[in-house]
Amino acid sequence: MISDFQAVRENLFPASHGAIEDWETFPWHRDRTNRIQAYKVHSSQAIATDVFGTLKTSTDRDRIFDAIAERVGVAPGGPWAITLEWTDTDRLLGEPRPTQVDALAIGSAAALVIECKFTEPGGQCSQTAVSGFGERQCNGSYVDQINPGNGVRSQCALTGKGIRYWEYIPTVFALDTGVDHTPCPFKGDAYQWMRNAVLAAALGKHRHLQGTALAVFADHPSFPTARKAKRGLMDPSLAGQSAITPVSYQQIIAIACQVGLDRELWNGLAAWVDHKIATAAMGSPSS
């Protein structure tokens, strides 16, 4: 384990180390053998920690997050508190396994739910995949149907399990729950961006803040989320495009260089991230 942590440390920007209070209990992403994956150059958790861990510990944190808030259309105002690998322990969406996001930034007026991607695409809904009993729990459309797994009738298999996404979707995305949607508007990786957007809405309501979601990505033409961000994370016909804002690591660091006072720190982080992206783009698999 000591060697694992050493390898992880070497793959993290040095200024970010202080954001991890306890290296043993931190919720590291692990593989099936329980090995921490953040030692890999293309680890999405590592690059998220590089940037948001450094922001968390920096004396420039409040001015930078004020600028990020203005960039994504919510009210600035610190002090900003940053949590890495934040989990919705209040279970605001009724999920059996609550959503864990890469970072959460809370200011005096706004909450930023931050999902980070590196070389991998967004996550998809599991209900349309063939399950352990050999059938799909959802046919891929928002229509009245019976889940063959539990026998529950609903328009969304997740709603039938008590998950509250569709309680927030009408407001966030201006969709009518009383009509069919064929196919489901959140088919494919739009599912993950929807989930983050409704979590931001639920969190904002719960804490009486403006809530919004950020899809943070490494901007390189070989990475699927970067390509998707250029085209639009959601179907352009879907309302609520501003519910989740794509912003690249490079843009965040550029903001830090512009408004931060510690120029040496942010220039160093920029060089680190640029090198990591270039290395990962040379052919490493996604993680």
Sequence and secondary structure as in RCSB ss.txt:
>XXXX:A:sequence
MISDFQAVRENLFPASHGAIEDWETFPWHRDRTNRIQAYKVHSSQAIATDVFGTLKTSTDRDRIFDAIAERVGVA
PGGPWAITLEWTDTDRLLGEPRPTQVDALAIGSAAALVIECKFTEPGGQCSQTAVSGFGERQCNGSYVDQINPGN
GVRSQCALTGKGIRYWEYIPTVFALDTGVDHTPCPFKGDAYQWMRNAVLAAALGKHRHLQGTALAVFADHPSFPT
ARKAKRGLMDPSLAGQSAITPVSYQQIIAIACQVGLDRELWNGLAAWVDHKIATAAMGSPSS
>XXXX:A:secstr
 HHHHHHHHHTS GGGGGG S TTTS   B TT  B TTSTT HHHHHIIIIIHHHH TTHHHHHHHHHHHHTS 
  S  EEEEEEE TT TT  SS  EEEEEEE SSEEEEEEEESSS     GGGSB TTSSBS  SSBSSEE TTT
  EESSTTGGGT  HHHHHHHHH   TTS BSS TT TTHHHHHHHHHHHHHHHHHHTSEEEEEEEE   TTSHH
HHHHHH SS TTSS GGGEEEEEHHHHHHHHHHH S HHHHHHHHHHHHHHHHHHTTT    
